[in-house]
Amino acid sequence: MNRVDLKVVLLGNSAVGKTSLVERFVNERFNEGLSYQNTIGAAFAAKQMQVNGKRLIMGIWDTAGSEKYDAMSRIYYRGAKAAVICYDITKSNTFQRAKFWIRELREVEEGCKIYICATKNDILEHGAVPSPNIDVVKTYTAGIRAKLFITSSKTGENLNCLMKLHKILCLIQIMYKKLKR
């Protein structure tokens, strides 16, 4: 692959579902039978899409969530036009860590569009409780002018909405490139 029209980075703790989100988004599947494996460094995936008759390529960087890779993750979000900050909807510590990633990202890429992605929403159907309360997350998200998506890679819930926004971002990127010429 020789060109990427839009760079997107996924950030968040280990085991919050970043890789599953990419797998569902790029390959339209959920690998339920696989055992968990930490991403080391980062993984790259590309998604081709059509926007207003133009073929675009979105490059997606799925970063490692382990703190030992924090410094390395900064390399991957340089030049990103969009960031999907993931947290496990049932684990408040992963939301607190998401705030760290947002601060980090804003230091490196001020103009990067931020999407907060609450993952594993399907777990709530089995009696789990959101932590923190979703209203707290909505207030925080509005305060930083980000967009919140409550998703499930297992069911595909709200991933189409996330994909539509990415297509819009791709179109904006094309217009921006044309204006620079």
LINTAKA-V990092 format. One record per residue. N is the residue number from 1. RES is the residue in three letters. PHI is phi as a letter, one per 30 degrees, with the letter a starting at -180 (none if undefined). Layout:
# LINTAKA-V990092
((N:RES:PHI) (N:RES:PHI))
This chain:
# LINTAKA-V990092
((1:MET:none) (2:ASN:c) (3:ARG:b) (4:VAL:b) (5:ASP:d) (6:LEU:b) (7:LYS:c) (8:VAL:b) (9:VAL:c) (10:LEU:c) (11:LEU:b) (12:GLY:l) (13:ASN:e) (14:SER:d) (15:ALA:i) (16:VAL:d) (17:GLY:j) (18:LYS:d) (19:THR:d) (20:SER:d) (21:LEU:d) (22:VAL:d) (23:GLU:e) (24:ARG:d) (25:PHE:d) (26:VAL:d) (27:ASN:c) (28:GLU:h) (29:ARG:b) (30:PHE:b) (31:ASN:c) (32:GLU:d) (33:GLY:d) (34:LEU:d) (35:SER:d) (36:TYR:d) (37:GLN:b) (38:ASN:d) (39:THR:d) (40:ILE:c) (41:GLY:i) (42:ALA:a) (43:ALA:c) (44:PHE:c) (45:ALA:b) (46:ALA:b) (47:LYS:b) (48:GLN:d) (49:MET:a) (50:GLN:c) (51:VAL:b) (52:ASN:h) (53:GLY:i) (54:LYS:c) (55:ARG:d) (56:LEU:b) (57:ILE:b) (58:MET:c) (59:GLY:c) (60:ILE:c) (61:TRP:c) (62:ASP:c) (63:THR:d) (64:ALA:d) (65:GLY:c) (66:SER:d) (67:GLU:e) (68:LYS:d) (69:TYR:c) (70:ASP:e) (71:ALA:d) (72:MET:d) (73:SER:d) (74:ARG:e) (75:ILE:d) (76:TYR:d) (77:TYR:c) (78:ARG:d) (79:GLY:i) (80:ALA:d) (81:LYS:c) (82:ALA:b) (83:ALA:b) (84:VAL:c) (85:ILE:c) (86:CYS:c) (87:TYR:b) (88:ASP:d) (89:ILE:e) (90:THR:c) (91:LYS:b) (92:SER:d) (93:ASN:d) (94:THR:d) (95:PHE:d) (96:GLN:d) (97:ARG:d) (98:ALA:d) (99:LYS:d) (100:PHE:e) (101:TRP:d) (102:ILE:d) (103:ARG:d) (104:GLU:e) (105:LEU:d) (106:ARG:d) (107:GLU:d) (108:VAL:c) (109:GLU:b) (110:GLU:e) (111:GLY:d) (112:CYS:d) (113:LYS:d) (114:ILE:c) (115:TYR:c) (116:ILE:c) (117:CYS:b) (118:ALA:d) (119:THR:c) (120:LYS:i) (121:ASN:d) (122:ASP:d) (123:ILE:d) (124:LEU:d) (125:GLU:d) (126:HIS:c) (127:GLY:j) (128:ALA:d) (129:VAL:c) (130:PRO:d) (131:SER:b) (132:PRO:d) (133:ASN:e) (134:ILE:d) (135:ASP:d) (136:VAL:d) (137:VAL:d) (138:LYS:d) (139:THR:d) (140:TYR:d) (141:THR:e) (142:ALA:d) (143:GLY:d) (144:ILE:c) (145:ARG:h) (146:ALA:c) (147:LYS:c) (148:LEU:c) (149:PHE:b) (150:ILE:c) (151:THR:b) (152:SER:b) (153:SER:d) (154:LYS:d) (155:THR:c) (156:GLY:i) (157:GLU:e) (158:ASN:i) (159:LEU:d) (160:ASN:d) (161:CYS:d) (162:LEU:d) (163:MET:d) (164:LYS:d) (165:LEU:d) (166:HIS:d) (167:LYS:d) (168:ILE:d) (169:LEU:d) (170:CYS:d) (171:LEU:d) (172:ILE:d) (173:GLN:d) (174:ILE:d) (175:MET:d) (176:TYR:d) (177:LYS:d) (178:LYS:d) (179:LEU:d) (180:LYS:d) (181:ARG:d))
